[in-house]
Amino acid sequence: MKLLASVLLVATLTYVCRADTATDEPPSVSFGTFPFPLTRTYVSAAGGTPASKARMDDPSPNDVPPATTVSLEDARDYPATKKGARYFFPGRNVLRVFRISHVESAPYKTIQTDIASLRKLLADRPRSIPGDEKHSLPDYPPRNSAHAFQVNVTYLDADWGSGICYVTQFTQDGGTPANNEELTYIFQGISKDNNFYVSGDFRITHPELPKGIDDTPHRKKGDYDADRILLSKQSDASFTPSLAKLREWIKSLKIE
């Protein structure tokens, strides 16, 4: 029964998102079974807003190419929200696929920086990658926050394309240490035909980390050395979901 539900879900998503009649419409996206129990999966599609027509008065630029967004909700709670309204950066499971065949002619200026950065990384594949927020790895769409750290960097090659994965947490003021409410596994990838940019956020947890932001130890702001050391020593399987299984799920993507 679970297998049947998964197959039906994929078929439904493909039908809802299908856009093979025009090359400037949101992509069609399908995928395999997610490696963590989900309570809800929902999809949205949006046409692009080129820089020439976008309003640039938001916290982040909004010249966004046509995109399909898949949100994969699970039942894990966020302890901080139970104490009232909070401003923090919770980890979530979100897949975004952008059609980038027209990024230069439209133009969609903001994403071009991440495309160029990612292409260079995938071409060079350096073993040593800067691990501080001053040298951020590609991360589109833009956020009004920085990476507190960047660890467990892995290159990924799939039938549909290639990309890079890494563990991070977001911060605005160099504040909260690593915790299981905010820890995030990032994926940034480009399809082989250069028509699609794939961006994934995945909520991950680890038994060595505090349950939530209110359980973290007091530290000097901006001091993430302990988090970098701890997390970089952990195996893929020690995270929930397993980082390796998340990469296999990413490989299962089919995009048109």
GUMAR-767739 format. One record per residue (C-alpha): residue in one letter; z, x, y; residue number from 1. Coordinates in steps of 0.5 Angstrom, whole numbers. Each point is the difference from the previous one (the first is absolute). Last residue first. Example, Ala and Ser with C-alpha at 12.3 -4.5 7.8 and 13.67 -1.06 7.14 Angstrom:
BEGIN
<'S' <14 27 -2> 2>
<'A' <2 -2 -7> 1>
***
This chain:
BEGIN
<'E' <-36 23 36> 256>
<'I' <7 3 -2> 255>
<'K' <3 0 -7> 254>
<'L' <7 3 0> 253>
<'S' <2 3 -7> 252>
<'K' <1 7 3> 251>
<'I' <6 -3 4> 250>
<'W' <3 -3 -6> 249>
<'E' <0 7 -3> 248>
<'R' <3 3 6> 247>
<'L' <6 -5 0> 246>
<'K' <1 2 -7> 245>
<'A' <1 7 2> 244>
<'L' <4 -1 5> 243>
<'S' <5 -4 -5> 242>
<'P' <2 -7 3> 241>
<'T' <6 2 1> 240>
<'F' <0 7 1> 239>
<'S' <3 5 -6> 238>
<'A' <-7 0 -3> 237>
<'D' <-3 4 5> 236>
<'S' <5 5 0> 235>
<'Q' <5 2 5> 234>
<'K' <0 7 3> 233>
<'S' <-3 -2 6> 232>
<'L' <4 -6 2> 231>
<'L' <7 5 0> 230>
<'I' <-3 5 4> 229>
<'R' <-4 -4 5> 228>
<'D' <6 -5 1> 227>
<'A' <5 6 1> 226>
<'D' <-5 3 5> 225>
<'Y' <0 -7 4> 224>
<'D' <4 2 6> 223>
<'G' <-3 -4 6> 222>
<'K' <6 -3 2> 221>
<'K' <6 4 -2> 220>
<'R' <3 -3 -6> 219>
<'H' <5 -6 -2> 218>
<'P' <-1 -2 -7> 217>
<'T' <-5 -6 -2> 216>
<'D' <3 -6 -3> 215>
<'D' <-2 -5 6> 214>
<'I' <-7 2 -1> 213>
<'G' <0 -3 -7> 212>
<'K' <1 2 -7> 211>
<'P' <2 7 1> 210>
<'L' <-5 5 -4> 209>
<'E' <1 4 -6> 208>
<'P' <-2 -6 -4> 207>
<'H' <-7 0 3> 206>
<'T' <-4 -6 3> 205>
<'I' <-7 -1 2> 204>
<'R' <-4 -5 5> 203>
<'F' <-7 1 0> 202>
<'D' <-5 1 6> 201>
<'G' <-7 0 -2> 200>
<'S' <-6 2 5> 199>
<'V' <-7 0 -3> 198>
<'Y' <-6 2 5> 197>
<'F' <-7 -3 -3> 196>
<'N' <-7 1 1> 195>
<'N' <0 8 -1> 194>
<'D' <-4 -1 -7> 193>
<'K' <5 4 -3> 192>
<'S' <6 -5 2> 191>
<'I' <5 3 5> 190>
<'G' <7 0 -1> 189>
<'Q' <7 0 3> 188>
<'F' <6 -1 -4> 187>
<'I' <7 -1 2> 186>
<'Y' <7 0 -4> 185>
<'T' <5 -3 4> 184>
<'L' <8 1 0> 183>
<'E' <3 -5 5> 182>
<'E' <5 -5 -4> 181>
<'N' <1 5 -5> 180>
<'N' <3 6 5> 179>
<'A' <-2 6 3> 178>
<'P' <4 2 6> 177>
<'T' <0 -5 7> 176>
<'G' <-1 3 6> 175>
<'G' <-6 5 3> 174>
<'D' <-1 -5 6> 173>
<'Q' <-6 -4 -2> 172>
<'T' <0 1 -8> 171>
<'F' <-4 -2 -6> 170>
<'Q' <1 2 -7> 169>
<'T' <-4 5 -4> 168>
<'V' <-3 1 -7> 167>
<'Y' <-7 2 -1> 166>
<'C' <-7 -2 -3> 165>
<'I' <-7 3 2> 164>
<'G' <-7 -3 -1> 163>
<'S' <-6 0 -4> 162>
<'G' <-5 -5 -2> 161>
<'W' <-3 -6 -5> 160>
<'D' <1 3 -6> 159>
<'A' <7 3 2> 158>
<'D' <2 7 2> 157>
<'L' <7 1 3> 156>
<'Y' <3 6 4> 155>
<'T' <8 0 0> 154>
<'V' <5 1 5> 153>
<'N' <7 0 -3> 152>
<'V' <3 0 7> 151>
<'Q' <-1 -2 8> 150>
<'F' <6 0 4> 149>
<'A' <2 -5 6> 148>
<'H' <-7 -2 1> 147>
<'A' <-1 -3 7> 146>
<'S' <1 -7 3> 145>
<'N' <-4 -5 4> 144>
<'R' <-5 -1 -6> 143>
<'P' <-8 2 -1> 142>
<'P' <-4 -3 -5> 141>
<'Y' <-1 5 -3> 140>
<'D' <5 6 -2> 139>
<'P' <-4 6 -1> 138>
<'L' <6 6 -1> 137>
<'S' <4 1 6> 136>
<'H' <1 7 3> 135>
<'K' <6 -1 5> 134>
<'E' <3 -4 -5> 133>
<'D' <2 5 -5> 132>
<'G' <-3 2 -6> 131>
<'P' <-6 5 1> 130>
<'I' <-4 0 -6> 129>
<'S' <-1 6 -5> 128>
<'R' <-4 -1 -6> 127>
<'P' <-6 -1 5> 126>
<'R' <-5 -5 -3> 125>
<'D' <-6 3 4> 124>
<'A' <-5 -6 0> 123>
<'L' <5 -6 -1> 122>
<'L' <4 3 6> 121>
<'K' <-6 0 4> 120>
<'R' <-2 -7 -2> 119>
<'L' <7 -2 2> 118>
<'S' <0 3 7> 117>
<'A' <-7 -3 1> 116>
<'I' <2 -7 -2> 115>
<'D' <6 0 3> 114>
<'T' <-3 2 7> 113>
<'Q' <-5 -5 -1> 112>
<'I' <5 -6 -1> 111>
<'T' <1 0 8> 110>
<'K' <-7 0 2> 109>
<'Y' <-3 -7 -3> 108>
<'P' <-7 1 3> 107>
<'A' <-4 -5 -2> 106>
<'S' <-5 6 -1> 105>
<'E' <6 5 -2> 104>
<'V' <4 -4 -5> 103>
<'H' <-6 -4 -3> 102>
<'S' <1 2 -7> 101>
<'I' <7 0 0> 100>
<'R' <2 -7 -3> 99>
<'F' <8 0 -1> 98>
<'V' <4 -1 -6> 97>
<'R' <7 -1 1> 96>
<'L' <5 0 -6> 95>
<'V' <7 -2 2> 94>
<'N' <7 1 -4> 93>
<'R' <6 0 5> 92>
<'G' <5 5 2> 91>
<'P' <4 -2 6> 90>
<'F' <0 3 6> 89>
<'F' <6 -1 5> 88>
<'Y' <2 -5 5> 87>
<'R' <5 -5 -2> 86>
<'A' <2 -7 1> 85>
<'G' <6 -2 -4> 84>
<'K' <4 3 -5> 83>
<'K' <-4 -3 -6> 82>
<'T' <-6 4 2> 81>
<'A' <3 7 -1> 80>
<'P' <1 -2 -7> 79>
<'Y' <-8 0 -1> 78>
<'D' <-1 -4 -7> 77>
<'R' <-5 2 -6> 76>
<'A' <-3 -6 -2> 75>
<'D' <-8 3 0> 74>
<'E' <-5 -2 5> 73>
<'L' <-7 3 0> 72>
<'S' <-4 -1 6> 71>
<'V' <-8 1 0> 70>
<'T' <-3 1 6> 69>
<'T' <-8 0 1> 68>
<'A' <-3 3 6> 67>
<'P' <-5 0 5> 66>
<'P' <1 6 5> 65>
<'V' <6 0 4> 64>
<'D' <0 2 8> 63>
<'N' <7 -2 1> 62>
<'P' <3 6 2> 61>
<'S' <8 0 -1> 60>
<'P' <5 -2 5> 59>
<'D' <-5 -6 2> 58>
<'D' <-3 1 7> 57>
<'M' <-7 2 -3> 56>
<'R' <-3 -6 0> 55>
<'A' <-6 1 -5> 54>
<'K' <-7 -2 3> 53>
<'S' <-3 7 1> 52>
<'A' <4 3 -6> 51>
<'P' <-3 -5 -5> 50>
<'T' <4 -6 -3> 49>
<'G' <-1 0 -7> 48>
<'G' <0 -7 -4> 47>
<'A' <6 -2 -4> 46>
<'A' <2 -1 -7> 45>
<'S' <6 -2 -3> 44>
<'V' <3 0 -7> 43>
<'Y' <6 -2 -3> 42>
<'T' <4 2 -6> 41>
<'R' <7 -3 -2> 40>
<'T' <6 1 -4> 39>
<'L' <-2 7 -3> 38>
<'P' <3 4 -6> 37>
<'F' <-2 8 1> 36>
<'P' <-6 4 -3> 35>
<'F' <-5 -5 4> 34>
<'T' <-5 -3 -5> 33>
<'G' <-8 2 1> 32>
<'F' <-4 0 6> 31>
<'S' <-5 -4 5> 30>
<'V' <-2 1 7> 29>
<'S' <-6 -3 3> 28>
<'P' <-1 3 7> 27>
<'P' <1 -4 7> 26>
<'E' <-7 -1 3> 25>
<'D' <-5 5 4> 24>
<'T' <-4 2 -6> 23>
<'A' <-2 -8 -1> 22>
<'T' <-2 -4 -6> 21>
<'D' <5 4 -5> 20>
<'A' <7 -3 3> 19>
<'R' <4 -2 -5> 18>
<'C' <7 -1 2> 17>
<'V' <2 -7 -3> 16>
<'Y' <-4 1 -6> 15>
<'T' <2 7 -2> 14>
<'L' <8 -2 1> 13>
<'T' <-1 -6 -4> 12>
<'A' <-3 5 -6> 11>
<'V' <5 4 1> 10>
<'L' <6 -5 0> 9>
<'L' <-4 -3 -7> 8>
<'V' <1 6 -3> 7>
<'S' <7 2 1> 6>
<'A' <2 -8 -2> 5>
<'L' <-4 1 -6> 4>
<'L' <4 7 -2> 3>
<'K' <7 -3 2> 2>
<'M' <-2 -6 -5> 1>
***
